[in-house]
Structures are given as structure tokens and as C-alpha cells.
Amino acid sequence: MPELTPAHVAILERLRDRGCDFVAFPMYASCVGVRRGNCAALLAPLESGGFRLFGAPGWLIGGQISVRVTRDGKEWFVWKKQAVEATPERIAEIAAFAEELNECLFPESGDPTRE
């Protein structure tokens, strides 16, 4: 994990103030794991003092971030051989989580492409 700057810490404090917890995902040691409820995301530190999302936020399955896939016309969150249905409620929860992440990561503009 790269050393975090005061600017990184300020962003993480904003996330904590919004009810997020920080978790380690050993497969992604260079990222900061953040979760709230069953939603989780990976944040990659930028040299500029900010973060970028590493991949898309996902649903936690067995303590790991799942990916969203389509199988036989249905949406699923999958981690290895485990799967949970991507219900409208779960999708909405992840969307709200992603929106809050963007608000914390990019408070001035909300623009996820800004570095």
C-alpha cells in the first residue's frame, strides 16, 4: 500500500463520517477497501492526493467483492462459485453507495474522471 497523504486521509474521514468502514482485501493490497452494509469498493490512491475507483462497487459475498453478471437472462452477483441474485433492491443499494463514494471522492464537481 502506498503511503497516504493528508489529502487521502481527509477523503477517508469523509467516508467514515458517512458510515463507511475500511476493510483489507488481500488480493488488492495496493487499494483501500471501503464498505457500507453489503456494498464494497476498492479505492486506488492517486499521486495527486485523491483516489480513483478500482473497478465497480460490488456486493459482498463471503467477505469478498462480487462481480455482476448475466446468466440465462437474469442478473447475479458472483464470487467464485457463490452467487446471489442482483435484485432491484441490491442494485439500488449499490447505486446509492457509488453515488456517496463519488460525492466524497470528488466533492467539488462529483466528476469521477477528475484526478
C-alpha positions, 0 to 999 in steps of 0.5 A: 500500500502506498503511503497516504497523504493528508489529502487521502486521509481527509477523503477517508474521514469523509467516508467514515463520517458517512458510515463507511468502514475500511476493510483489507482485501488481500488480493488488492493490497495496493487499494483501500477497501471501503464498505457500507452494509453489503456494498464494497469498493476498492479505492486506488490512491492517486499521486495527486492526493485523491483516489480513483475507483478500482473497478465497480462497487460490488456486493459482498459475498463471503467477505469478498467483492462480487462481480455482476453478471448475466446468466440465462437472462437474469442478473447475479452477483458472483464470487467464485462459485457463490452467487446471489441474485442482483435484485432491484433492491441490491442494485439500488443499494449499490447505486446509492453507495457509488453515488456517496463514494463519488460525492466524497471522492470528488466533492467539488464537481462529483466528476469521477474522471477528475484526478 
